């Protein structure tokens, strides 16, 4: 059962659909830039890290996002926030695949 007082960690990874490695790097840079610019928009955001992949391996993902929200309610508010919806609309056409993991934490 969920405890709304627990922090919620949110991880998302994207594989991008650029047709060349350079195109995927540019897509990744744009996603990172846009998320960084929105950092202060989300109430209850305790921590955010986002970055492009730095490993040259075939099965690596292109971008990973790590966020910690003070509570599940803050995370749910983020999911409905107009800035998050804008980011989803921006990233959607660039993605080939998406993975997500969320879990509650005492931290």
MARPA-286174 format. One record per residue (C-alpha): residue in three letters; residue number from 1; x, y, z. Coordinates in steps of 0.25 Angstrom, whole numbers, plus 5000, padded with zeros to 4 digits. Layout:
<recs>
ala, NUM, X, Y, Z
...
</recs>
This chain:
<recs>
unk, 1, 5000, 5000, 5000
unk, 2, 5005, 5014, 4997
unk, 3, 5009, 5024, 5007
unk, 4, 5008, 5038, 5002
unk, 5, 5019, 5043, 5012
unk, 6, 5029, 5034, 5005
unk, 7, 5038, 5040, 4994
unk, 8, 5036, 5035, 4980
unk, 9, 5047, 5032, 4971
unk, 10, 5044, 5033, 4956
unk, 11, 5054, 5027, 4945
unk, 12, 5051, 5029, 4930
unk, 13, 5061, 5024, 4919
unk, 14, 5059, 5027, 4904
unk, 15, 5064, 5021, 4891
unk, 16, 5063, 5032, 4881
unk, 17, 5060, 5030, 4866
unk, 18, 5070, 5039, 4859
unk, 19, 5075, 5032, 4847
unk, 20, 5090, 5035, 4850
unk, 21, 5098, 5035, 4863
unk, 22, 5100, 5050, 4861
unk, 23, 5085, 5052, 4860
unk, 24, 5082, 5044, 4873
unk, 25, 5093, 5052, 4880
unk, 26, 5085, 5065, 4875
unk, 27, 5072, 5060, 4880
unk, 28, 5078, 5056, 4893
unk, 29, 5084, 5070, 4895
unk, 30, 5070, 5076, 4892
unk, 31, 5063, 5067, 4902
unk, 32, 5074, 5070, 4913
unk, 33, 5073, 5085, 4910
unk, 34, 5058, 5085, 4911
unk, 35, 5057, 5077, 4924
unk, 36, 5068, 5085, 4930
unk, 37, 5061, 5098, 4927
unk, 38, 5048, 5093, 4934
unk, 39, 5055, 5088, 4946
unk, 40, 5048, 5099, 4955
unk, 41, 5034, 5097, 4950
unk, 42, 5030, 5085, 4958
unk, 43, 5026, 5086, 4972
unk, 44, 5032, 5075, 4981
unk, 45, 5043, 5072, 4972
unk, 46, 5055, 5068, 4982
unk, 47, 5065, 5064, 4972
unk, 48, 5066, 5063, 4957
unk, 49, 5078, 5057, 4948
unk, 50, 5077, 5056, 4933
unk, 51, 5088, 5052, 4923
unk, 52, 5092, 5047, 4910
unk, 53, 5098, 5033, 4909
unk, 54, 5113, 5033, 4910
unk, 55, 5116, 5018, 4907
unk, 56, 5119, 5013, 4893
unk, 57, 5111, 5000, 4894
unk, 58, 5100, 4995, 4885
unk, 59, 5089, 4993, 4895
unk, 60, 5091, 5006, 4902
unk, 61, 5079, 5016, 4903
unk, 62, 5081, 5030, 4898
unk, 63, 5076, 5038, 4910
unk, 64, 5072, 5035, 4925
unk, 65, 5064, 5044, 4934
unk, 66, 5064, 5042, 4949
unk, 67, 5055, 5050, 4958
unk, 68, 5051, 5049, 4973
unk, 69, 5038, 5055, 4978
unk, 70, 5035, 5058, 4992
unk, 71, 5022, 5050, 4991
unk, 72, 5014, 5042, 4982
unk, 73, 5004, 5054, 4981
unk, 74, 5015, 5062, 4976
unk, 75, 5019, 5052, 4966
unk, 76, 5004, 5051, 4961
unk, 77, 5004, 5066, 4960
unk, 78, 5016, 5066, 4952
unk, 79, 5009, 5056, 4942
unk, 80, 4998, 5065, 4940
unk, 81, 5006, 5078, 4940
unk, 82, 5005, 5086, 4926
unk, 83, 5021, 5087, 4926
unk, 84, 5022, 5072, 4927
unk, 85, 5011, 5070, 4916
unk, 86, 5019, 5079, 4907
unk, 87, 5032, 5071, 4909
unk, 88, 5024, 5058, 4906
unk, 89, 5019, 5064, 4893
unk, 90, 5033, 5069, 4890
unk, 91, 5040, 5055, 4892
unk, 92, 5029, 5046, 4887
unk, 93, 5033, 5048, 4872
unk, 94, 5048, 5046, 4875
unk, 95, 5046, 5033, 4883
unk, 96, 5048, 5019, 4878
unk, 97, 5046, 5013, 4891
unk, 98, 5043, 5017, 4906
unk, 99, 5045, 5010, 4919
unk, 100, 5040, 5015, 4933
unk, 101, 5042, 5010, 4947
unk, 102, 5036, 5017, 4959
unk, 103, 5038, 5013, 4974
unk, 104, 5035, 5019, 4987
unk, 105, 5047, 5021, 4997
unk, 106, 5049, 5026, 5011
unk, 107, 5059, 5036, 5006
</recs>
